[in-house]
Amino acid sequence: MSQGSRDQTRTRELVTLIVRLTAFVATLMPLVAMMQPWVTLDGIDAPVSGIGAVALLLPSMREYLYAVSPVQAAVVTLGPIPVALLAILVSNNYRRRKSVFWAPPAMLAVALGITYGATDLVTGTEQGLTIVIVVSMLLTLHQVAIRVQVALQRKLMMPAVYRVLTVATGTGHYRWREW
């Protein structure tokens, strides 16, 4: 093996490792975002975090929210729970190098449901929910790229494309070496 191809292999392995680690860190972002402000609710001065939205199930606030709209109140107060569970599922699967194609779009659907499905209660979307939306969109695109790479590789179509996608998606192999 020549020095140039050895360097290219090392570079591909390093990029693969960096992409894989970056994707894993991205899967943890919705969990961190649960503690950030998510939404501003009608009648409440301060923004509510994802965890705070679940806490709105306490009797006094629950009565107010459910009086406005039971469906929208359920979306706002219960929506953070599937987001957190899906984030845990996705991060656990990414840690094990497994694909979970349906979970990032499901997380995106729940987050968009909170934003656009509870318009009588939600007067503004805050940074925490925005982070969840952006990260779930990126993870959905990442899953699509992985699916395309796997399909191209199985069909032995466009080898140059699937080799690039193997590195760009972090699905390729890497060896721990002394860098």
Secondary structure, DSSP 8 states (H G I E B T S, - for coil): --HHHHHHHHHHHHHHHHHHHHHHHHHHHHHHHTTSEEEEETT-SS-EEHHHHHHTTSHHHHHHHHHH-HHHHHHHHHTHHHHHHHHHHHHHHHHTT---TTHHHHHHHHHHHHHHH-TTTEEEE-HHHHHHHHHHHHHHHHHHHHHHHHHHHHTT--HHHHHHHHHHTT-S-------
